[in-house]
Amino acid sequence: MSSGNPVQERICDLEDAEAAARRLRDRALDLALRQSPHKAGQPLPALAKRAVFLALALHERAEAAARELDDFINYLERDMS
């Protein structure tokens, strides 16, 4: 639902993007853990490796959204002072 305020909509979009990326990251890490061998020193199966790679990419996406949100709010605060 649109609030009609583009600034508030952008803030909500960035918050949602960060939260979604973090949820997906956590799911990918759970998958990697389920696919991983239970003994130390054993190599990771291919699916676990891909899940870890995906989790890292999703972590970067979440961090980028958080940085963009922080930058956007800082810009708004500077603009208001």
N, C-alpha and C positions, 0 to 999 in steps of 0.2 A: 504494500500500500504506500502510496506517495504522500509525503507530508506537505508537498508544495514548496518546501524550502530546500533549494539545491545544496546549500552548505550542510544542513543536517542530513540530507540524503547521502552525500558523499561520506560523511563521518560514519553513518550506519553501514554503508557499503564496505568501507575499509574494515570496520569492526567485524562485520560478517565474514569477509574474506579471510581475515586473520583467524577467526574462530574455526571456520570450515577447514582451513589448511592444517591447523593444529589437531583437529579431530581426525582428519584423514592420515596425518602423520602418525598419530597414536595407533590407528588401525593397522597401518603398514608395519609398524614396529611389533605389534602383537602377532601379525602374520609371520614376520621374520623369526620371532621367538618360537612360535609353534613349529616352524619348519627347521629350526636349528637342532643339531645333534645335542644330546644331553651330556655328553662327555667332553671335557676340555681337550683341546688339541685336534679335534676332528674338523675337517674343512666344512665350510658352509655349503649346503646344497644350492643349486642355481636359483631356485625360487626364493630362498632366504636372502641371497645376495641381491636379487632384483628388488625385494621388499625393502632392504636396507637402503639401497640407492634411491628408491622412491621416497622413503621416509626423509632422507637428507634433502631431496628436492622440495618436498612439502614443507620442511622446516625452513628452508630458504624463502619459500613463498610467504610463509607466515611472518617471518622476520621482516621481509620487504614491505608487507602490508602494515606491520607495526611501525616501521620507520616512516613510511609515507603518512600514516595517521599522525604520528608525532610531529613531523615536519609541517603538515597541514595545520595542526592546532597551534604550533609555534608561530606560523605565518599569520593566522587569525589573531593571535594575542598581540603580535607586533603591530598589526594593522589597526587594532583597536586602541593602542596606547598613543 
